[in-house]
């Protein structure tokens, strides 16, 4: 593995893991009062854009990390809409 991929995978891992606590908290407590619906909507669209970009440049770190992040963000977004 070259240095570029190592940095890509490391950054992908860190940014993806950052969403796990919020998703778990939202699932456990169903308290989404501090979650902004417009922010999570725009964020999810942006992450989808990163996935498309990852496919276009054939970058596995970008595709994998953002796919997981999109699932986590959409989980929180779904709960926010459901419990609004």
N, C-alpha and C positions, 0 to 999 in steps of 0.2 A: 504494500500500500504506500503510495507516495504522500508527501507532506500535504499537498493540496486536498486530497481525499481525507486524510486524517483530520485536518482542520474542518472540513465540511461535515464529516460524521460527528465530530465533537460538538460543533455548533448546533447541528441538528438535534443531537441528543439533549443538550442543555435546554434549548428553546422548547422542545417537545415536553420534556419533564416538567417544565415550569407551569404547564397547564393542568397537570394531574391533580395537584391539591385543590384547585378551584372546581374542577369537574367532580371530584370525590365529595367535597363539601356541599356542592349543589345537590348531588344525588342523595346524600345522607340527610341533610337538613331541609331541603326544599325551600330554603331561604335565599331568594334571588333578588331581594330588595336593593342590594348594592350593585346589581348587574345592569348595565345600560343596553337596552335592546338595539338602538341604532349602532352603538359601538360594536357589539358582537356580530351584528348583521354585516357591517362593513368589513370587520376583521375576517369573518368567514369567507366573504367574497374575495378578499385579498389573498387569503391562504389558498383558495381555489386557483387564483391566478398564478401563485407560486408553483402549484402542482402542474399546471399546464406548461409553465415555463420550464420546469424540470424535465418534462417529457420532451419539449422542443430541443433542449440542449443535452438530453440524455444523461441527466445527473441523478443517480440513485439517491444520494443523501437528501437532495432537495425534494424529490418525489416521496420518499419514505417518510421523512420527518413531517412534511406538510400534510401528508395523508392522515397520519396519526393525529396531528394537531387539529385538522379539520374535523375529525370524528369527535374529539374532545370538545372543541368549540361549538360544534353543532348540537352536542348533547346538552350543553349549558343553554344554548339558544333555544332549543326545543323546550326545555324545562321552563325557561323564562316566558315563552309564548303560552305554554300550557297553563301556567299558574298566574297569568296576568289578570 
